[in-house]
Amino acid sequence: MVNRVLSTNERYSLFGYGDKIIVALSGGADSVCLLHILYSLKERFNLTLYAAHLNHGIRGEEAQHDEEFCKILCKNYNIKLFTEKKDIPALSKAQGISEELCGRQERYAFFDKLSQSTGAKIATAHNASDNAETLIFNIARGASVSGASGIPPKRGNIIRPLIEQSGEQIREYCRENGLSFVTDSTNSSDDYTRNKIRHRIIPVLRELNPGFDAAALRFTQSAAESREFIESCAEKALKESKTSYGYDANILKSNYKAVLYNAIAKICGNSAERIHIEKIAETLNTGGSVSILDGKTAVCRQGVLRITQKTGEKNFMEIPLNGEISFEFGDTIVCASVNKNSAEELVFRTRRSGDKFTYVKRKITKPLRKMMNELKIPSEQRDKTLLLCSKSTVLWCLGAGYSAQGELLRKTAELKIETSERTGGSYAQEH
């Protein structure tokens, strides 16, 4: 099995020479096997090994016995063991979630804290059998291609060296090497969702195909490859469709549905579920808006898709320009200057009724609202757009640049306006 684990490591680049690794050690067969294999590779890879054990406070004396077992095992290996105890039943009740989910959250929070303090990777003992159970669980919940990808061999600082080994192969390894381990009594109960899948569904699938675990692994690997391809296409679609105020609907909807849905999901972040994404895709053809999560709304107007969030904030302001000035406007830093001898009364402000804008090249004057409409500036942003005006004449508009009158002042009164994001990366609005 060591050689098979080395093949997995080579395929997914899980750990390398000189790495620090914390083994998530429950005391069960899987984690004991993982610890033993990594210990056997310690000198070859110059590994610094630790272990971590979280006592969930669920099984009383049995849980305490598991913790003591882990302490003795790590002492025999001369490996430092980190331990922590949580009252998962109380925490799950307080949070209104299942003990299964609460335990998982607390484990990974514990592991992440240790990883940050030690600079080590976290190795969990998830295997091919766990992956098969996860696949069935995700399918039952209505998984997308992401859920069909099962348990990833690597996620951030978490690695899973046993992911291509079955539970039976792991138990055989323990027998061959005389490894003792503990057995969690809750594994025999069907109170947990995964146990129901393990005891009732997986055995039937193994009757149909004795190599089901390996077949499930191949399926999830294929799904992961498909997901990676779709995500790369979605990133490309987002880059090609990006506009000043959102994303070009025509470019987005020219993609295959899988790519389109993935791109919309990325635009929405964690604020949209599948039903939202499907409705948003429809608005690319019809226009309209879809309320999603976190108080956000996906809006498609004038062929542009964007995410809005009503905050109630107003950006109205009035700042005279007579010489040099710099100020912040939302996330934008504005630096402006003009010849003090200019007879113009220049003011930075937001729009008012009657404002007009003259195009530089076309020499056509239009109401500012029509100019903003032509430039597809979102309606909810128009009252929050910064302008430089002389009475009702717009000389400069953030995002649109100078008007014909503004261009003239650049030459005659040395008018200059530069903007940059508050986080850096300055750019000139001189068009």
Summary of the structure (lengths in Angstrom):
residues: 431
radius of gyration: 30.2
end to end distance: 65.1
largest distance: 93.1
contacts: 1324
relative contact order: 0.07
helix: 46%
strand: 22%
